[in-house]
Amino acid sequence: MMIMPVLIMICVFIPAIVLMVNMPYLTRETISFGVTVSAVQFHSEPLRQMRRSYVRISAILHTILLIVCIISLIYSDEHSKQQSWVIVTYSLTMVVISLVINISYHFKMKSLLSTLPIAPESSILAVDTGFRKRNIGLSSNWFLIHVLIIVVSIVTVQRNYDLIPDQIPIHYNSSWKVDRYADKSYSSVFMPTLMQVFITLLFLFENWSIRRVKQQVHPTNPSRSIRQDVTFRRAWSCFMITASILIVILLSAVQLNMISLLNINFAISIILISIAFISLYFFALSFWAGQGGSRLEQSADRSNVRPVHDDDKWLLGMIYFNRKDSNLLVEKRFEVGWGLNFGHPVSWLFLLGIIILLVVVRTRFGG
């Protein structure tokens, strides 16, 4: 088994698996498998058992899948596209397994809700009127660092364009030997730049949205939930800026190595360190804060009041669709972070843009 697939599994997939397996423990105390509940219901014995069952089943299935993937990598041909296809197939299968488990437990949760301790739905809606005035996220001025890195890369490549060979490497096997080339052209050389610009705009929008995504304030303890939410958003704003800077640097390393302006070993180090740091940062932040800061300032005092909910706007407890909601991003019910409101037309334009970029990259470098 070659070193690169092993490092990818360790740095990316294992943290992702641990997060998916422990998903029920990262959500808010008022959400259980995509269904609104009270804190008392969340900590009731039936739901404790459901969470343990989810973790057990999910861990077994993902472990088996991981072992199969590693065995496939061992016997795959490093000089062909087999290893790439193994990792792609594994990634898709991992997502499908997670979705199937989440959906099955969502329906199980809905059927179990009526048997839990009665929790009246709250008639009080708590709102933080000073929410948008708070210092929630880091300034968007931090993205000037991205611009500087991109400009330096563009100038460096442009000044050395005539020195670039007619055939540039665009793909390496697991032994870091070139196994695919592309003809020298501006589209080939500056494709990483296009991706850098897209990544920068994407993370800039997400950082800007942190201040505007609607807030969830628990009516029984609004001050604590506000503190949790503010800390959560600040922490994730810091992550988005840090991660996006590293991705932009990573793409610059790929670009400079592709045109022989950077030593291959140095480029590999930058790529692996960036991937490992982003994965571990995401992993640590998710477990530290939980969704919406739910793991911060935890209290033994639990309310049996079920918050005002909009379960009917969530398809399968995971996909938010509400045309009347002007917010493009909403807090996820499964996993940690924010997701799209698919009732907002811009969300579909956003997805279309991602698809177009992937098609362009695949067409240009897919071979």
C-alpha positions, 0 to 999 in steps of 0.5 A: 500500500502506498503512502499517499492513500494511507495519509489521505485515509488518516488525515481526511476520512478517519476524522470524518468517520468519527464525526459522522458516528458521533453526530447525535452527540454534537447536535443541540439538546432541542434536536434529535435526529432532525426532530424538535424535542425538549431538553428533558426528552433529549436526555430521556432513556429511550433517546439515550439508547437511540444515540448509543444504537446509532453510534454502534451501527454507524461505527460497525458499517463505516469500519467495515467499509474502511477496511474494504477500501484499504484492502482495495488500495493494497491490491490496486495498480498505482500506475493506473486510475484504480486508486483514484476510483477506489477513493472516489467510490469509497467517499460516495459509499460513505456518504450513502451509508451515512444518509441511509442511517440518518434517514432511518433514525429520523423516522424512528425518532418521529415514531418514538416522539409520542411515547416520550415525556410530554413536552408542551411546545413553547408559546414564547419566542425569544429574540436577541434584538442586538444580534446583528450589532454584536462582534460575532465574526472576524472581519472580511478584511482578513481575505485580503491575505487571500488576494495577496497570495493569489496576486503573487502567484499570478505575477510569478507564473506570468513572469516565468511563463516562457520558461514553462515546458510545453508539457506540464504535469497535472497528475501524480500516482501514489509514488509521486511520479507523473502519470499524466500531462497536459499541453501548456496553455493559459487555461491549464496554467491558471486553472488553480488560480480560478479555483483560488478565486472561487474558494476565496469568494465562497469562504468570504460569503460564508464568513459574511453570512455568519452575522446574518444567519438567523439565531436560535434563542432558547426561551427558558435560558436566552442569555446562555444560548446567546453566549453559546451562539456568539462563541460558536460563530466567532470560532467558526469564522476563525476556522473559515478564514484559516482553512481558506488561507491554507487551501489558497496556499495549497493551490499555489503550491500545486500550481508552482509545482505543476510548472516546475517552479517549486520543488516536488518534496516541498509541495508535497509537504505543504499539501499534506500539512494543509490537509491534515491541519484543516481536517483536525481543526474541523474535528476539534472545533466540532467536538469542542463547540457542538452545533450552535455552541451546544457543548459550551456552558452545559447545564444540568438544569433541563427544561421540558418545554419543546421550542417553537419548531418548523419540522415541516420545513425540513425534508427527512430532517436534513434538507431545509426548503422554505420559500417564505424564509429570506435566509439563504443559509440555515443552521443544520439539524444533522452535523455541525455548521450551516446548510442551504435553504433550497427554497431560496432560488440563489441556492440552486445558482450556487450549486450550478456554479459548483457543478460547472467548475467541477465539469471544467476542471474534469474536462481540462484535467480529467484526461 
